[in-house]
C-alpha cells in the first residue's frame, strides 16, 4: 500500500492494447488496467484500489497467475 496514486505509471501512452475498466472489490471501487508494455513488450495487468487515504496495487506477473488472480478477485470482498 502507498499514499501516492500509482495510476500515473499505468497510462495509455505506455501500452499497446491498453484497457482500463472499473472494478468493484466489495465496497471499494478499483481499476483493472491491462495492456502490452511498449518497453518490454510483455502483457501486464494491474488492479489499483483506493482504500481510505491509501492505494492498494496488485500485479500478477504471468498468464497463469493472472487467470488465478482474476478468479480470486471475482470472489473477493474487502472490509474497510
PyMOL Python script that loads the backbone (N, CA, C, O; Angstrom):
from pymol import cmd

cmd.read_pdbstr("""\
ATOM      1  N   UNK A   1       0.846  -1.172   0.000  1.00  0.00           N
ATOM      2  CA  UNK A   1       0.000   0.000   0.000  1.00  0.00           C
ATOM      3  C   UNK A   1       0.889   1.231   0.000  1.00  0.00           C
ATOM      4  O   UNK A   1       1.987   1.233   0.557  1.00  0.00           O
ATOM      5  N   UNK A   2       0.387   2.276  -0.638  1.00  0.00           N
ATOM      6  CA  UNK A   2       1.137   3.519  -0.737  1.00  0.00           C
ATOM      7  C   UNK A   2       0.188   4.707  -0.629  1.00  0.00           C
ATOM      8  O   UNK A   2      -0.972   4.591  -1.022  1.00  0.00           O
ATOM      9  N   UNK A   3       0.647   5.851  -0.106  1.00  0.00           N
ATOM     10  CA  UNK A   3      -0.220   7.026  -0.032  1.00  0.00           C
ATOM     11  C   UNK A   3      -0.295   7.804  -1.358  1.00  0.00           C
ATOM     12  O   UNK A   3      -1.103   8.724  -1.488  1.00  0.00           O
ATOM     13  N   UNK A   4       0.540   7.439  -2.337  1.00  0.00           N
ATOM     14  CA  UNK A   4       0.516   8.143  -3.621  1.00  0.00           C
ATOM     15  C   UNK A   4      -0.172   7.297  -4.690  1.00  0.00           C
ATOM     16  O   UNK A   4      -0.058   6.071  -4.688  1.00  0.00           O
ATOM     17  N   UNK A   5      -0.875   7.949  -5.589  1.00  0.00           N
ATOM     18  CA  UNK A   5      -1.637   7.269  -6.633  1.00  0.00           C
ATOM     19  C   UNK A   5      -0.689   6.648  -7.665  1.00  0.00           C
ATOM     20  O   UNK A   5       0.004   7.385  -8.366  1.00  0.00           O
ATOM     21  N   UNK A   6      -0.638   5.311  -7.779  1.00  0.00           N
ATOM     22  CA  UNK A   6       0.273   4.659  -8.716  1.00  0.00           C
ATOM     23  C   UNK A   6      -0.237   4.636 -10.160  1.00  0.00           C
ATOM     24  O   UNK A   6       0.468   4.160 -11.050  1.00  0.00           O
ATOM     25  N   UNK A   7      -1.440   5.138 -10.403  1.00  0.00           N
ATOM     26  CA  UNK A   7      -2.008   5.048 -11.751  1.00  0.00           C
ATOM     27  C   UNK A   7      -1.241   5.873 -12.779  1.00  0.00           C
ATOM     28  O   UNK A   7      -1.407   5.653 -13.979  1.00  0.00           O
ATOM     29  N   UNK A   8      -0.406   6.814 -12.345  1.00  0.00           N
ATOM     30  CA  UNK A   8       0.403   7.585 -13.292  1.00  0.00           C
ATOM     31  C   UNK A   8       1.377   6.696 -14.058  1.00  0.00           C
ATOM     32  O   UNK A   8       1.784   7.039 -15.168  1.00  0.00           O
ATOM     33  N   UNK A   9       1.755   5.555 -13.475  1.00  0.00           N
ATOM     34  CA  UNK A   9       2.641   4.604 -14.148  1.00  0.00           C
ATOM     35  C   UNK A   9       1.891   3.697 -15.111  1.00  0.00           C
ATOM     36  O   UNK A   9       2.508   2.903 -15.821  1.00  0.00           O
ATOM     37  N   UNK A  10       0.574   3.806 -15.142  1.00  0.00           N
ATOM     38  CA  UNK A  10      -0.272   2.903 -15.937  1.00  0.00           C
ATOM     39  C   UNK A  10      -1.146   3.708 -16.889  1.00  0.00           C
ATOM     40  O   UNK A  10      -2.365   3.537 -16.912  1.00  0.00           O
ATOM     41  N   UNK A  11      -0.534   4.573 -17.665  1.00  0.00           N
ATOM     42  CA  UNK A  11      -1.240   5.428 -18.614  1.00  0.00           C
ATOM     43  C   UNK A  11      -1.211   4.823 -20.014  1.00  0.00           C
ATOM     44  O   UNK A  11      -0.301   4.054 -20.324  1.00  0.00           O
ATOM     45  N   UNK A  12      -2.191   5.152 -20.876  1.00  0.00           N
ATOM     46  CA  UNK A  12      -2.279   4.566 -22.220  1.00  0.00           C
ATOM     47  C   UNK A  12      -1.018   4.719 -23.067  1.00  0.00           C
ATOM     48  O   UNK A  12      -0.714   3.839 -23.872  1.00  0.00           O
ATOM     49  N   UNK A  13      -0.283   5.808 -22.904  1.00  0.00           N
ATOM     50  CA  UNK A  13       0.896   6.032 -23.753  1.00  0.00           C
ATOM     51  C   UNK A  13       2.015   5.014 -23.499  1.00  0.00           C
ATOM     52  O   UNK A  13       2.942   4.914 -24.303  1.00  0.00           O
ATOM     53  N   UNK A  14       1.946   4.267 -22.409  1.00  0.00           N
ATOM     54  CA  UNK A  14       2.979   3.282 -22.096  1.00  0.00           C
ATOM     55  C   UNK A  14       2.641   1.875 -22.598  1.00  0.00           C
ATOM     56  O   UNK A  14       3.452   0.959 -22.459  1.00  0.00           O
ATOM     57  N   UNK A  15       1.445   1.696 -23.182  1.00  0.00           N
ATOM     58  CA  UNK A  15       0.961   0.363 -23.519  1.00  0.00           C
ATOM     59  C   UNK A  15       0.309   0.303 -24.893  1.00  0.00           C
ATOM     60  O   UNK A  15      -0.295   1.274 -25.350  1.00  0.00           O
ATOM     61  N   UNK A  16       0.438  -0.847 -25.545  1.00  0.00           N
ATOM     62  CA  UNK A  16      -0.378  -1.189 -26.703  1.00  0.00           C
ATOM     63  C   UNK A  16      -1.569  -1.976 -26.160  1.00  0.00           C
ATOM     64  O   UNK A  16      -1.466  -2.608 -25.109  1.00  0.00           O
ATOM     65  N   UNK A  17      -2.678  -1.944 -26.858  1.00  0.00           N
ATOM     66  CA  UNK A  17      -3.888  -2.659 -26.431  1.00  0.00           C
ATOM     67  C   UNK A  17      -4.295  -2.290 -25.002  1.00  0.00           C
ATOM     68  O   UNK A  17      -4.749  -3.143 -24.240  1.00  0.00           O
ATOM     69  N   UNK A  18      -4.131  -1.018 -24.649  1.00  0.00           N
ATOM     70  CA  UNK A  18      -4.458  -0.526 -23.308  1.00  0.00           C
ATOM     71  C   UNK A  18      -5.954  -0.656 -23.042  1.00  0.00           C
ATOM     72  O   UNK A  18      -6.779  -0.285 -23.877  1.00  0.00           O
ATOM     73  N   UNK A  19      -6.290  -1.187 -21.867  1.00  0.00           N
ATOM     74  CA  UNK A  19      -7.677  -1.264 -21.431  1.00  0.00           C
ATOM     75  C   UNK A  19      -7.740  -0.911 -19.954  1.00  0.00           C
ATOM     76  O   UNK A  19      -6.917  -1.356 -19.154  1.00  0.00           O
ATOM     77  N   UNK A  20      -8.723  -0.112 -19.613  1.00  0.00           N
ATOM     78  CA  UNK A  20      -8.960   0.222 -18.209  1.00  0.00           C
ATOM     79  C   UNK A  20     -10.449   0.072 -17.959  1.00  0.00           C
ATOM     80  O   UNK A  20     -11.275   0.618 -18.690  1.00  0.00           O
ATOM     81  N   UNK A  21     -10.777  -0.677 -16.917  1.00  0.00           N
ATOM     82  CA  UNK A  21     -12.186  -0.865 -16.599  1.00  0.00           C
ATOM     83  C   UNK A  21     -12.391  -0.756 -15.100  1.00  0.00           C
ATOM     84  O   UNK A  21     -11.529  -1.162 -14.320  1.00  0.00           O
ATOM     85  N   UNK A  22     -13.532  -0.209 -14.693  1.00  0.00           N
ATOM     86  CA  UNK A  22     -13.820  -0.134 -13.262  1.00  0.00           C
ATOM     87  C   UNK A  22     -14.007  -1.529 -12.694  1.00  0.00           C
ATOM     88  O   UNK A  22     -14.452  -2.444 -13.386  1.00  0.00           O
ATOM     89  N   UNK A  23     -13.667  -1.673 -11.448  1.00  0.00           N
ATOM     90  CA  UNK A  23     -13.713  -2.967 -10.778  1.00  0.00           C
ATOM     91  C   UNK A  23     -14.227  -2.738  -9.368  1.00  0.00           C
ATOM     92  O   UNK A  23     -13.853  -1.749  -8.737  1.00  0.00           O
ATOM     93  N   UNK A  24     -15.059  -3.607  -8.864  1.00  0.00           N
ATOM     94  CA  UNK A  24     -15.560  -3.493  -7.502  1.00  0.00           C
ATOM     95  C   UNK A  24     -14.949  -4.584  -6.642  1.00  0.00           C
ATOM     96  O   UNK A  24     -14.990  -5.760  -7.003  1.00  0.00           O
ATOM     97  N   UNK A  25     -14.389  -4.205  -5.522  1.00  0.00           N
ATOM     98  CA  UNK A  25     -13.879  -5.140  -4.518  1.00  0.00           C
ATOM     99  C   UNK A  25     -14.716  -4.912  -3.263  1.00  0.00           C
ATOM    100  O   UNK A  25     -14.344  -4.117  -2.400  1.00  0.00           O
ATOM    101  N   UNK A  26     -15.832  -5.602  -3.164  1.00  0.00           N
ATOM    102  CA  UNK A  26     -16.753  -5.332  -2.065  1.00  0.00           C
ATOM    103  C   UNK A  26     -17.294  -3.930  -2.207  1.00  0.00           C
ATOM    104  O   UNK A  26     -17.945  -3.612  -3.203  1.00  0.00           O
ATOM    105  N   UNK A  27     -17.036  -3.088  -1.230  1.00  0.00           N
ATOM    106  CA  UNK A  27     -17.499  -1.700  -1.252  1.00  0.00           C
ATOM    107  C   UNK A  27     -16.469  -0.750  -1.865  1.00  0.00           C
ATOM    108  O   UNK A  27     -16.721   0.450  -1.971  1.00  0.00           O
ATOM    109  N   UNK A  28     -15.328  -1.270  -2.263  1.00  0.00           N
ATOM    110  CA  UNK A  28     -14.231  -0.435  -2.763  1.00  0.00           C
ATOM    111  C   UNK A  28     -14.233  -0.425  -4.288  1.00  0.00           C
ATOM    112  O   UNK A  28     -14.325  -1.472  -4.930  1.00  0.00           O
ATOM    113  N   UNK A  29     -14.128   0.776  -4.859  1.00  0.00           N
ATOM    114  CA  UNK A  29     -14.009   0.904  -6.300  1.00  0.00           C
ATOM    115  C   UNK A  29     -12.540   0.838  -6.683  1.00  0.00           C
ATOM    116  O   UNK A  29     -11.698   1.491  -6.067  1.00  0.00           O
ATOM    117  N   UNK A  30     -12.241   0.054  -7.696  1.00  0.00           N
ATOM    118  CA  UNK A  30     -10.864  -0.103  -8.159  1.00  0.00           C
ATOM    119  C   UNK A  30     -10.847   0.022  -9.676  1.00  0.00           C
ATOM    120  O   UNK A  30     -11.891   0.167 -10.311  1.00  0.00           O
ATOM    121  N   UNK A  31      -9.657  -0.036 -10.244  1.00  0.00           N
ATOM    122  CA  UNK A  31      -9.492  -0.054 -11.697  1.00  0.00           C
ATOM    123  C   UNK A  31      -8.640  -1.262 -12.055  1.00  0.00           C
ATOM    124  O   UNK A  31      -7.628  -1.531 -11.409  1.00  0.00           O
ATOM    125  N   UNK A  32      -9.054  -1.988 -13.088  1.00  0.00           N
ATOM    126  CA  UNK A  32      -8.258  -3.093 -13.618  1.00  0.00           C
ATOM    127  C   UNK A  32      -7.701  -2.604 -14.948  1.00  0.00           C
ATOM    128  O   UNK A  32      -8.452  -2.341 -15.886  1.00  0.00           O
ATOM    129  N   UNK A  33      -6.381  -2.486 -15.020  1.00  0.00           N
ATOM    130  CA  UNK A  33      -5.702  -1.952 -16.204  1.00  0.00           C
ATOM    131  C   UNK A  33      -4.865  -3.062 -16.815  1.00  0.00           C
ATOM    132  O   UNK A  33      -4.167  -3.790 -16.108  1.00  0.00           O
ATOM    133  N   UNK A  34      -4.941  -3.185 -18.140  1.00  0.00           N
ATOM    134  CA  UNK A  34      -4.148  -4.207 -18.815  1.00  0.00           C
ATOM    135  C   UNK A  34      -3.650  -3.666 -20.148  1.00  0.00           C
ATOM    136  O   UNK A  34      -4.192  -2.699 -20.684  1.00  0.00           O
ATOM    137  N   UNK A  35      -2.617  -4.301 -20.669  1.00  0.00           N
ATOM    138  CA  UNK A  35      -2.065  -3.919 -21.960  1.00  0.00           C
ATOM    139  C   UNK A  35      -0.733  -4.597 -22.190  1.00  0.00           C
ATOM    140  O   UNK A  35      -0.268  -5.389 -21.370  1.00  0.00           O
ATOM    141  N   UNK A  36      -0.128  -4.273 -23.315  1.00  0.00           N
ATOM    142  CA  UNK A  36       1.190  -4.790 -23.665  1.00  0.00           C
ATOM    143  C   UNK A  36       2.187  -3.641 -23.488  1.00  0.00           C
ATOM    144  O   UNK A  36       2.088  -2.612 -24.157  1.00  0.00           O
ATOM    145  N   UNK A  37       3.136  -3.829 -22.587  1.00  0.00           N
ATOM    146  CA  UNK A  37       4.127  -2.797 -22.310  1.00  0.00           C
ATOM    147  C   UNK A  37       4.908  -2.454 -23.573  1.00  0.00           C
ATOM    148  O   UNK A  37       5.446  -3.344 -24.231  1.00  0.00           O
ATOM    149  N   UNK A  38       4.975  -1.167 -23.915  1.00  0.00           N
ATOM    150  CA  UNK A  38       5.753  -0.740 -25.085  1.00  0.00           C
ATOM    151  C   UNK A  38       7.245  -0.921 -24.846  1.00  0.00           C
ATOM    152  O   UNK A  38       8.006  -1.098 -25.798  1.00  0.00           O
ATOM    153  N   UNK A  39       7.673  -0.879 -23.592  1.00  0.00           N
ATOM    154  CA  UNK A  39       9.089  -1.015 -23.276  1.00  0.00           C
ATOM    155  C   UNK A  39       9.556  -2.463 -23.354  1.00  0.00           C
ATOM    156  O   UNK A  39      10.545  -2.758 -24.025  1.00  0.00           O
ATOM    157  N   UNK A  40       8.858  -3.369 -22.677  1.00  0.00           N
ATOM    158  CA  UNK A  40       9.310  -4.758 -22.630  1.00  0.00           C
ATOM    159  C   UNK A  40       8.503  -5.700 -23.508  1.00  0.00           C
ATOM    160  O   UNK A  40       8.825  -6.883 -23.615  1.00  0.00           O
ATOM    161  N   UNK A  41       7.442  -5.172 -24.145  1.00  0.00           N
ATOM    162  CA  UNK A  41       6.538  -5.952 -24.986  1.00  0.00           C
ATOM    163  C   UNK A  41       5.918  -7.140 -24.244  1.00  0.00           C
ATOM    164  O   UNK A  41       5.604  -8.161 -24.855  1.00  0.00           O
ATOM    165  N   UNK A  42       5.745  -7.005 -22.936  1.00  0.00           N
ATOM    166  CA  UNK A  42       5.145  -8.040 -22.107  1.00  0.00           C
ATOM    167  C   UNK A  42       3.709  -7.664 -21.756  1.00  0.00           C
ATOM    168  O   UNK A  42       3.412  -6.490 -21.539  1.00  0.00           O
ATOM    169  N   UNK A  43       2.818  -8.651 -21.699  1.00  0.00           N
ATOM    170  CA  UNK A  43       1.471  -8.352 -21.211  1.00  0.00           C
ATOM    171  C   UNK A  43       1.533  -8.034 -19.720  1.00  0.00           C
ATOM    172  O   UNK A  43       2.240  -8.693 -18.958  1.00  0.00           O
ATOM    173  N   UNK A  44       0.784  -7.022 -19.326  1.00  0.00           N
ATOM    174  CA  UNK A  44       0.771  -6.617 -17.922  1.00  0.00           C
ATOM    175  C   UNK A  44      -0.659  -6.353 -17.482  1.00  0.00           C
ATOM    176  O   UNK A  44      -1.496  -5.901 -18.263  1.00  0.00           O
ATOM    177  N   UNK A  45      -0.919  -6.645 -16.216  1.00  0.00           N
ATOM    178  CA  UNK A  45      -2.218  -6.398 -15.596  1.00  0.00           C
ATOM    179  C   UNK A  45      -1.957  -5.806 -14.221  1.00  0.00           C
ATOM    180  O   UNK A  45      -1.050  -6.242 -13.512  1.00  0.00           O
ATOM    181  N   UNK A  46      -2.745  -4.822 -13.848  1.00  0.00           N
ATOM    182  CA  UNK A  46      -2.658  -4.257 -12.502  1.00  0.00           C
ATOM    183  C   UNK A  46      -4.077  -3.929 -12.039  1.00  0.00           C
ATOM    184  O   UNK A  46      -4.925  -3.522 -12.834  1.00  0.00           O
ATOM    185  N   UNK A  47      -4.316  -4.109 -10.757  1.00  0.00           N
ATOM    186  CA  UNK A  47      -5.552  -3.640 -10.144  1.00  0.00           C
ATOM    187  C   UNK A  47      -5.147  -2.625  -9.095  1.00  0.00           C
ATOM    188  O   UNK A  47      -4.336  -2.909  -8.213  1.00  0.00           O
ATOM    189  N   UNK A  48      -5.724  -1.431  -9.204  1.00  0.00           N
ATOM    190  CA  UNK A  48      -5.412  -0.346  -8.272  1.00  0.00           C
ATOM    191  C   UNK A  48      -6.703   0.027  -7.543  1.00  0.00           C
ATOM    192  O   UNK A  48      -7.706   0.361  -8.174  1.00  0.00           O
ATOM    193  N   UNK A  49      -6.669  -0.032  -6.212  1.00  0.00           N
ATOM    194  CA  UNK A  49      -7.832   0.304  -5.397  1.00  0.00           C
ATOM    195  C   UNK A  49      -7.451   1.386  -4.402  1.00  0.00           C
ATOM    196  O   UNK A  49      -6.386   1.324  -3.786  1.00  0.00           O
ATOM    197  N   UNK A  50      -8.318   2.376  -4.244  1.00  0.00           N
ATOM    198  CA  UNK A  50      -8.102   3.403  -3.226  1.00  0.00           C
ATOM    199  C   UNK A  50      -8.923   3.020  -2.001  1.00  0.00           C
ATOM    200  O   UNK A  50     -10.148   2.914  -2.060  1.00  0.00           O
ATOM    201  N   UNK A  51      -8.226   2.818  -0.904  1.00  0.00           N
ATOM    202  CA  UNK A  51      -8.868   2.427   0.343  1.00  0.00           C
ATOM    203  C   UNK A  51      -8.540   3.499   1.370  1.00  0.00           C
ATOM    204  O   UNK A  51      -7.429   3.552   1.898  1.00  0.00           O
ATOM    205  N   UNK A  52      -9.509   4.344   1.645  1.00  0.00           N
ATOM    206  CA  UNK A  52      -9.263   5.491   2.517  1.00  0.00           C
ATOM    207  C   UNK A  52      -8.254   6.415   1.865  1.00  0.00           C
ATOM    208  O   UNK A  52      -8.463   6.868   0.739  1.00  0.00           O
ATOM    209  N   UNK A  53      -7.159   6.702   2.560  1.00  0.00           N
ATOM    210  CA  UNK A  53      -6.111   7.578   2.025  1.00  0.00           C
ATOM    211  C   UNK A  53      -4.990   6.787   1.357  1.00  0.00           C
ATOM    212  O   UNK A  53      -3.983   7.370   0.956  1.00  0.00           O
ATOM    213  N   UNK A  54      -5.148   5.473   1.230  1.00  0.00           N
ATOM    214  CA  UNK A  54      -4.091   4.610   0.703  1.00  0.00           C
ATOM    215  C   UNK A  54      -4.514   3.941  -0.596  1.00  0.00           C
ATOM    216  O   UNK A  54      -5.702   3.763  -0.866  1.00  0.00           O
ATOM    217  N   UNK A  55      -3.518   3.577  -1.394  1.00  0.00           N
ATOM    218  CA  UNK A  55      -3.745   2.851  -2.643  1.00  0.00           C
ATOM    219  C   UNK A  55      -3.149   1.454  -2.524  1.00  0.00           C
ATOM    220  O   UNK A  55      -2.003   1.286  -2.107  1.00  0.00           O
ATOM    221  N   UNK A  56      -3.937   0.463  -2.894  1.00  0.00           N
ATOM    222  CA  UNK A  56      -3.501  -0.919  -2.934  1.00  0.00           C
ATOM    223  C   UNK A  56      -3.273  -1.284  -4.393  1.00  0.00           C
ATOM    224  O   UNK A  56      -4.144  -1.059  -5.234  1.00  0.00           O
ATOM    225  N   UNK A  57      -2.109  -1.848  -4.699  1.00  0.00           N
ATOM    226  CA  UNK A  57      -1.768  -2.246  -6.063  1.00  0.00           C
ATOM    227  C   UNK A  57      -1.480  -3.735  -6.081  1.00  0.00           C
ATOM    228  O   UNK A  57      -0.694  -4.237  -5.277  1.00  0.00           O
ATOM    229  N   UNK A  58      -2.119  -4.435  -6.999  1.00  0.00           N
ATOM    230  CA  UNK A  58      -1.880  -5.866  -7.174  1.00  0.00           C
ATOM    231  C   UNK A  58      -1.411  -6.098  -8.599  1.00  0.00           C
ATOM    232  O   UNK A  58      -2.049  -5.644  -9.549  1.00  0.00           O
ATOM    233  N   UNK A  59      -0.284  -6.812  -8.752  1.00  0.00           N
ATOM    234  CA  UNK A  59       0.342  -7.034 -10.058  1.00  0.00           C
ATOM    235  C   UNK A  59       0.629  -8.519 -10.289  1.00  0.00           C
ATOM    236  O   UNK A  59       1.723  -8.981  -9.965  1.00  0.00           O
ATOM    237  N   UNK A  60      -0.311  -9.270 -10.833  1.00  0.00           N
ATOM    238  CA  UNK A  60       0.035 -10.645 -11.184  1.00  0.00           C
ATOM    239  C   UNK A  60       1.019 -10.620 -12.345  1.00  0.00           C
ATOM    240  O   UNK A  60       0.931  -9.741 -13.203  1.00  0.00           O
ATOM    241  N   UNK A  61       1.961 -11.570 -12.393  1.00  0.00           N
ATOM    242  CA  UNK A  61       3.067 -11.429 -13.340  1.00  0.00           C
ATOM    243  C   UNK A  61       3.078 -12.387 -14.526  1.00  0.00           C
ATOM    244  O   UNK A  61       3.762 -12.112 -15.511  1.00  0.00           O
ATOM    245  N   UNK A  62       2.363 -13.476 -14.472  1.00  0.00           N
ATOM    246  CA  UNK A  62       2.385 -14.448 -15.567  1.00  0.00           C
ATOM    247  C   UNK A  62       0.957 -14.773 -15.976  1.00  0.00           C
ATOM    248  O   UNK A  62       0.036 -14.568 -15.184  1.00  0.00           O
ATOM    249  N   UNK A  63       0.742 -15.279 -17.203  1.00  0.00           N
ATOM    250  CA  UNK A  63      -0.625 -15.576 -17.642  1.00  0.00           C
ATOM    251  C   UNK A  63      -1.390 -16.484 -16.669  1.00  0.00           C
ATOM    252  O   UNK A  63      -2.569 -16.248 -16.405  1.00  0.00           O
ATOM    253  N   UNK A  64      -0.745 -17.492 -16.148  1.00  0.00           N
ATOM    254  CA  UNK A  64      -1.434 -18.389 -15.214  1.00  0.00           C
ATOM    255  C   UNK A  64      -1.768 -17.664 -13.917  1.00  0.00           C
ATOM    256  O   UNK A  64      -2.859 -17.849 -13.377  1.00  0.00           O
ATOM    257  N   UNK A  65      -0.852 -16.842 -13.404  1.00  0.00           N
ATOM    258  CA  UNK A  65      -1.151 -16.116 -12.171  1.00  0.00           C
ATOM    259  C   UNK A  65      -2.229 -15.061 -12.428  1.00  0.00           C
ATOM    260  O   UNK A  65      -3.013 -14.758 -11.528  1.00  0.00           O
ATOM    261  N   UNK A  66      -2.284 -14.497 -13.637  1.00  0.00           N
ATOM    262  CA  UNK A  66      -3.344 -13.543 -13.974  1.00  0.00           C
ATOM    263  C   UNK A  66      -4.702 -14.237 -13.968  1.00  0.00           C
ATOM    264  O   UNK A  66      -5.678 -13.682 -13.464  1.00  0.00           O
ATOM    265  N   UNK A  67      -4.772 -15.439 -14.519  1.00  0.00           N
ATOM    266  CA  UNK A  67      -6.031 -16.190 -14.534  1.00  0.00           C
ATOM    267  C   UNK A  67      -6.485 -16.491 -13.104  1.00  0.00           C
ATOM    268  O   UNK A  67      -7.655 -16.304 -12.767  1.00  0.00           O
ATOM    269  N   UNK A  68      -5.567 -16.950 -12.280  1.00  0.00           N
ATOM    270  CA  UNK A  68      -5.892 -17.255 -10.883  1.00  0.00           C
ATOM    271  C   UNK A  68      -6.265 -15.976 -10.138  1.00  0.00           C
ATOM    272  O   UNK A  68      -7.211 -15.967  -9.351  1.00  0.00           O
ATOM    273  N   UNK A  69      -5.521 -14.898 -10.385  1.00  0.00           N
ATOM    274  CA  UNK A  69      -5.791 -13.606  -9.769  1.00  0.00           C
ATOM    275  C   UNK A  69      -7.209 -13.145 -10.095  1.00  0.00           C
ATOM    276  O   UNK A  69      -7.923 -12.682  -9.206  1.00  0.00           O
ATOM    277  N   UNK A  70      -7.629 -13.264 -11.363  1.00  0.00           N
ATOM    278  CA  UNK A  70      -8.979 -12.881 -11.765  1.00  0.00           C
ATOM    279  C   UNK A  70     -10.030 -13.724 -11.036  1.00  0.00           C
ATOM    280  O   UNK A  70     -11.073 -13.206 -10.637  1.00  0.00           O
ATOM    281  N   UNK A  71      -9.758 -15.016 -10.861  1.00  0.00           N
ATOM    282  CA  UNK A  71     -10.687 -15.871 -10.128  1.00  0.00           C
ATOM    283  C   UNK A  71     -10.790 -15.446  -8.662  1.00  0.00           C
ATOM    284  O   UNK A  71     -11.881 -15.420  -8.091  1.00  0.00           O
ATOM    285  N   UNK A  72      -9.664 -15.119  -8.067  1.00  0.00           N
ATOM    286  CA  UNK A  72      -9.666 -14.673  -6.675  1.00  0.00           C
ATOM    287  C   UNK A  72     -10.436 -13.368  -6.535  1.00  0.00           C
ATOM    288  O   UNK A  72     -11.268 -13.230  -5.639  1.00  0.00           O
ATOM    289  N   UNK A  73     -10.164 -12.413  -7.413  1.00  0.00           N
ATOM    290  CA  UNK A  73     -10.846 -11.123  -7.330  1.00  0.00           C
ATOM    291  C   UNK A  73     -12.350 -11.256  -7.522  1.00  0.00           C
ATOM    292  O   UNK A  73     -13.120 -10.500  -6.929  1.00  0.00           O
ATOM    293  N   UNK A  74     -12.773 -12.208  -8.343  1.00  0.00           N
ATOM    294  CA  UNK A  74     -14.208 -12.354  -8.588  1.00  0.00           C
ATOM    295  C   UNK A  74     -14.946 -12.790  -7.329  1.00  0.00           C
ATOM    296  O   UNK A  74     -16.161 -12.610  -7.242  1.00  0.00           O
ATOM    297  N   UNK A  75     -14.250 -13.353  -6.358  1.00  0.00           N
ATOM    298  CA  UNK A  75     -14.898 -13.785  -5.128  1.00  0.00           C
ATOM    299  C   UNK A  75     -14.438 -12.989  -3.908  1.00  0.00           C
ATOM    300  O   UNK A  75     -14.774 -13.339  -2.776  1.00  0.00           O
ATOM    301  N   UNK A  76     -13.681 -11.935  -4.128  1.00  0.00           N
ATOM    302  CA  UNK A  76     -13.054 -11.151  -3.070  1.00  0.00           C
ATOM    303  C   UNK A  76     -14.026 -10.143  -2.475  1.00  0.00           C
ATOM    304  O   UNK A  76     -14.826  -9.548  -3.198  1.00  0.00           O
ATOM    305  N   UNK A  77     -13.963  -9.952  -1.183  1.00  0.00           N
ATOM    306  CA  UNK A  77     -14.728  -8.910  -0.527  1.00  0.00           C
ATOM    307  C   UNK A  77     -13.812  -8.212   0.468  1.00  0.00           C
ATOM    308  O   UNK A  77     -13.311  -8.839   1.402  1.00  0.00           O
ATOM    309  N   UNK A  78     -13.592  -6.917   0.270  1.00  0.00           N
ATOM    310  CA  UNK A  78     -12.759  -6.128   1.182  1.00  0.00           C
ATOM    311  C   UNK A  78     -13.622  -5.495   2.258  1.00  0.00           C
ATOM    312  O   UNK A  78     -14.741  -5.055   1.995  1.00  0.00           O
ATOM    313  N   UNK A  79     -13.098  -5.455   3.452  1.00  0.00           N
ATOM    314  CA  UNK A  79     -13.776  -4.787   4.556  1.00  0.00           C
ATOM    315  C   UNK A  79     -12.877  -3.652   4.999  1.00  0.00           C
ATOM    316  O   UNK A  79     -11.715  -3.864   5.344  1.00  0.00           O
ATOM    317  N   UNK A  80     -13.417  -2.452   4.988  1.00  0.00           N
ATOM    318  CA  UNK A  80     -12.615  -1.298   5.402  1.00  0.00           C
ATOM    319  C   UNK A  80     -12.657  -1.136   6.890  1.00  0.00           C
ATOM    320  O   UNK A  80     -12.041  -0.217   7.428  1.00  0.00           O
TER     321      UNK A  80
END
""", "prot")
cmd.dss("prot")
cmd.show_as("cartoon", "prot")
cmd.util.cbc("prot")
cmd.orient("prot")
